[in-house]
Amino acid sequence: MVFQFLWSLFVALVDVYAMIAHCSIQCLYFTKVLALGDWVTSFMTLSAACASAGITTFLDNNFNQCATNHCGKYEGAIAMAMLCWMVVSLSFYHSFWFMTMRFIHLTKSISFKLWINWSK
């Protein structure tokens, strides 16, 4: 989850810089980096949440030690990690969709320019 925090902090700083400097961050390179980072953090968050859920279920079902190990707190943390994973996954899908549409737009404009030059 530390990587998730650092990634979110990096994206927030880039957004603040873009607002202060009045520059656009809609270039294809940045959207590729954003999509890749969101994809990596999404899978890391999902794997951490699933591993924690597995350990909590193991403790509860096999040892019946949830009273001494505070399983209720762990279950709450796991639920929050799953919600975090859902939000990061939505961010990945959005940035991937934006990157794809940006790439298609650039490809169409390049192919149109080549077609205009070829037809002359």
N, C-alpha and C positions, 0 to 999 in steps of 0.2 A: 504494500500500500504506500510505501515511501516513494516508489517510482511513480505511482499515480499522482501523488501530491506534487512531486517535482515537475511532472509533465503538465499538470494543470496550472502550476505557477508559471512555467515557461510560456504557455499559451496565453495566459492572462497578461503577462508582461509584454508579449508581442502585440496583443490587442490594444493595450494602453499606449504603447509606443506609436502604433498606427493611428490612434485617435489624436494624440498630441502632435505628431508630425504631419497629419493630414495626408497620409499616403495609403495606397491601396495594398492589401495583402491577398489579392485575388489572382496572383500569378500561379501558373501551373506547378512550378517547383514547390512553392509553399503548400499548396493543397495536397501534393503528393506526400510531403513530410508530415503534414497534419493527419492525413488518412493513415499513413503507416504507424505513426505514434499512437493514434487512437486504437488501431487494430491491435498493436502489441499490448497496450495497457488494458484493453478489453479482455484479452485472453489471460493476462496475468491476474486480473481481478476475479475473473470467473474461476480460474484454477485455485486461487487462494480461498474463495468462498466455498467451493466444493470440498476442498481438503478440510477446512474447518468444520463443515457440516458432517463429513465422514467421521472425523474424530469425536465430535459431540455425540453422534449416533452410536458409535462404538462404545463410548463410555457409558451411555445410558442403557443400551441393550445388553451389553455383556457383563458389566461390572456393577450396574445399579448404583453408581456413585455420583449421580447428578446433584444430590443435596450437598455434598462436600466440595464439588468442583464448580459450583455456580453455573450450571448449564443454561439457566435462563438468561444470564448475561451473554453467554456465548451465542445462544440462539438469536438474541436481539442484534448482536454484532454481525452474525451471518446474514440476517434479513437485510441489514443496512448495506452489507457488501453486495448482496444480490441486486438491491436497488441501484447501487453505484454502477454495477456491471450493466444494468439495463440502460442507464443514462449514457454511459460511455459507448455502448453499442449503438445507440441512436446517433450519437455524435459521429461515430465512424461511418455509419450508413449515410449520414448527411454529407460529410466531407468526401466520401467516395463517390456519391452521386454528383456532387458539385464538380469534382475532378473529372468525372466522365463527361459531363455536359460541357465543361470547359475544353476538354480535349476534342470532343466532336465539333464544337464551334470552331476551334483553331484548324482542325483538319478540313472542314468544309470551306473555310475562307481561303486556305492555302490551295485546295484543289480548284476552287472557283477562279482564283488568280492565275493558276496554271492553265486553266481552260481558256481564259480570256487571252492570255499571251499566246497560246497555241493557235487560237482561231484567227489571229492577226496574220 
